[in-house]
């Protein structure tokens, strides 16, 4: 029984920033105009400011599959915690379920707070939070929590789609 529990824990942590789903995710109409903390999620400058405030607290925290602390965090855990702590919005813990939330938005229509998804390898997905001005914050496997540009050749080459979980 202990062995099964350990194996289950390992498998869960390995799928936190990846998924085995194929194809383009569908839209789900579970969006909201205001966060549970009363924040107008369409107020781009306010959302960006709050995200920057979180970035100062998390910048450089190392990547760790399945991690949810400042000792180590993965991409989907970072998204999960930021939305819960800063906006009071519950998004799922894994990339697999995060990519089913909200509605699909075109890259040209991104606003701060939108989730951006990437296909980073065979059956591997990555997620970050759009900040505005072509930038997103995420947990890099090599540099920890940081900001990157969508126009970076690597990220533009693996960009998949974006979702708005709060309207």
C-alpha positions in Angstrom: 0.0 0.0 0.0 2.8 2.4 0.9 4.5 1.5 -2.4 1.3 2.3 -4.4 1.1 5.7 -2.6 4.6 6.6 -3.4 4.2 5.6 -7.1 1.0 7.6 -7.3 2.7 10.7 -5.7 5.5 10.5 -8.2 3.2 10.2 -11.2 1.1 13.2 -10.0 4.2 15.3 -9.6 5.5 14.4 -13.1 2.3 15.4 -14.8 2.0 18.8 -13.1 3.4 20.6 -16.1 2.6 18.2 -18.8 -0.4 16.4 -20.2 -1.2 13.6 -22.5 -4.3 15.2 -24.1 -4.1 15.7 -27.8 -5.7 18.3 -30.1 -7.0 21.8 -29.4 -8.7 22.3 -26.1 -12.3 23.3 -26.1 -13.8 26.4 -24.5 -15.5 26.2 -21.2 -17.8 29.1 -20.1 -16.6 29.3 -16.4 -15.2 32.8 -16.4 -15.9 35.8 -14.2 -15.6 39.6 -14.6 -14.5 40.2 -11.0 -12.2 38.0 -8.9 -13.5 36.7 -5.6 -11.5 39.5 -4.0 -13.5 42.1 -6.0 -10.8 42.8 -8.5 -11.9 43.9 -11.9 -10.1 41.3 -14.0 -10.5 43.5 -17.2 -8.5 46.3 -15.6 -5.3 45.4 -17.3 -3.0 47.9 -15.4 -4.4 46.7 -12.0 -4.0 43.0 -12.8 -0.5 43.6 -14.2 0.5 45.5 -11.0 -0.8 42.7 -8.8 1.0 40.1 -10.9 4.3 42.1 -10.6 3.8 42.2 -6.9 3.7 38.4 -6.8 6.7 38.2 -9.2 8.8 40.1 -6.7 8.0 37.6 -4.0 8.6 34.5 -6.3 11.3 35.6 -8.7 14.1 33.0 -8.9 12.3 30.3 -6.9 13.6 27.1 -8.5 11.5 24.8 -10.6 10.5 21.5 -8.9 8.0 19.1 -10.4 5.0 18.9 -8.1 6.4 21.7 -5.9 4.1 24.3 -4.3 6.5 26.2 -2.1 9.2 28.8 -2.3 11.7 26.0 -2.0 10.5 24.8 -5.4 7.4 25.1 -7.6 6.3 23.9 -11.1 4.6 25.9 -13.8 1.0 24.8 -13.1 1.5 25.0 -9.3 2.7 28.6 -9.8 -0.4 29.5 -11.8 -2.6 27.8 -9.3 -1.1 29.6 -6.3 -0.9 33.1 -7.9 -4.6 33.0 -8.9 -5.7 31.7 -5.5 -3.5 34.1 -3.4 -3.7 37.3 -5.5 -7.2 37.0 -7.0 -9.1 34.4 -5.0 -9.7 32.5 -8.1 -9.4 28.7 -8.0 -7.8 27.3 -11.1 -7.0 23.6 -11.2 -3.6 22.4 -10.0 -2.3 20.8 -13.2 -1.7 22.0 -16.7 -4.0 19.3 -18.0 -7.0 20.8 -16.2 -5.9 24.4 -16.5 -6.0 24.2 -20.3 -9.7 23.4 -20.0 -10.7 26.5 -18.0 -12.1 29.7 -19.4 -12.3 30.5 -23.1 -9.7 30.4 -25.8 -8.3 33.8 -26.8 -6.2 34.7 -29.8 -2.6 35.8 -29.1 -3.3 39.3 -30.5 -6.1 39.6 -27.9 -4.1 38.7 -24.8 -4.6 40.8 -21.6 -2.8 40.5 -18.3 -4.0 37.5 -16.4 -4.6 35.3 -19.4 -2.9 31.9 -19.3 -0.5 31.0 -22.1 0.2 27.4 -23.0 3.1 25.8 -24.8 4.0 22.4 -26.2 7.5 21.9 -25.0 8.1 18.3 -25.9 6.4 15.1 -26.8 3.3 15.0 -24.5 4.7 17.9 -22.5 2.9 21.2 -21.8 4.0 24.4 -20.1 1.8 27.3 -18.7 2.5 30.9 -17.8 0.6 34.0 -17.0 0.5 36.8 -19.5 1.7 40.2 -18.2 1.1 42.5 -21.1 3.6 43.9 -23.5 4.4 40.5 -25.0 5.7 39.1 -21.7 4.6 36.3 -19.4 5.7 35.0 -16.0 6.3 31.4 -15.5 8.6 28.8 -13.8 11.5 28.0 -16.0 13.1 24.6 -15.5 16.5 26.2 -15.7 16.1 29.7 -14.1 13.1 29.3 -11.8 10.3 31.9 -11.6 10.9 34.6 -14.2 9.5 36.8 -17.0 10.0 35.8 -20.7 8.9 37.3 -24.0 6.4 35.5 -26.2 8.6 36.8 -29.1 11.6 34.8 -27.9 12.4 32.4 -30.7 12.0 29.4 -28.3 8.7 30.4 -26.9 7.3 31.6 -30.2 8.2 28.3 -31.7 6.4 26.2 -29.0 3.5 28.5 -28.4 0.2 26.6 -28.4 -2.8 28.7 -27.3 -4.1 31.0 -24.6 -7.1 31.0 -22.3 -8.9 33.6 -20.3 -10.1 32.2 -17.0 -11.5 35.6 -15.8 -13.3 38.1 -18.0 
